Amino acid sequence: MIGENVRNYRSKAALTQDQLASRIDLTRTSVAKIEKGRQHTPLHLLIDIAKALGVTLEVLIPRSTDYEPLEQIDAYTRKDIKDEDKNRFDAFYEDFLKHQRQ
């Protein structure tokens, strides 16, 4: 479902896979795999995709998704994560929890 949303919003933005890939520093093949659901997409990359498409993260990750936030918590604890990515994760996770309580 996330991949379908990426593809739909990329099309609405009139971007090719190559154009999106260059905006988020990926290959066209990686974008294609994300859109087909064949590649796990870490949270920081979903944030970059949303920004490149001019949409919010929430439209890419629907509430009913099987997205695994625990994988992101694991990534969050690694020392190679930049402070900027930690802050983006914190903001996303707070929003995620807020919506789960509603």
N, C-alpha and C positions, 0 to 999 in steps of 0.2 A: 504494500500500500504506500509506503514512503516513496519508493521508486516511481510509482505511478504519479504521485503528487509532484515529484521533481520534474518528471517528463511534461506533465500538464502545465506547470507554471513556467517551465523553460520555453514551451511552445507559445504560451501567452505573452512572454517577454520577447518573442521573435528572435530567440537565440538558437544557434546550432549547438550540437554537443561540443564541437571544437571551441566555439566561443565561450561557452560556460566553463569548459575545462581550463582554458587559458586564464579566466578570471579567478579560478580557485586553485590554480597550480596543480592540475591533474592532467592525465591524458584523456583523449576522447574515449578510448577503450574503457577506462575506469568509470567515466560518466555513464557510458552505455551499460556497464555492469550494475551500477547503482540503480539506474532506471529500470532494469530488468529484475532487480532484487537478488542479484547473484554476488553481490559484494557487501559485506558489513560496512556500514557507514558510521564512523565514530561521531560523537556529539559535536566536537569542534569543527568537523567537516560539514555537518548539517547546518551549523551556524553560518559558516562561510557560504554555503549554497544559498541559504535563505537571503543573506545580504546581497549576493550576486544577482538573485532573482527579484529583489525588491519586495520580499514577502516576510512575514513573521515566521519564526520557527514553528509556532503552533499549527500553521496551515500545512506544513510538511509532515508533522507528526500528529496524526489524528489520535483522539483519546482512546480509540478502540485498538490501537496498534499493539503488536507483540514486542515492541522495542524493549530492550533489556537495560534499564537504567543501572542495574548492578554492574554491568560491564563498564559503564562510564565511571562508576565509583572506583572501580579497580584502576582504571586509567588515571583517575584523579589523584590516587595515592602514589603514583610513580613520580620519581624525582625529576624526570625530564619534561614534565608538563610546565609550560610557561605560566607566570602569574596571570597574564591576560586570559589564558584559557581557563584557569581556575576560577577567575571572576565570572567569566561567561557561563561556566558550568554551575557555579553557585546561583546565579540569577535564574538560569533555566530550571534548576532543581527546585528552587523556592516556588517558582511559578507552577511547576508540575505538581508539587504537593498541594498548593492552593487549589488547583483545579480538581484534584482527586478528592478533596474534602467537600466539594460542592455537590 
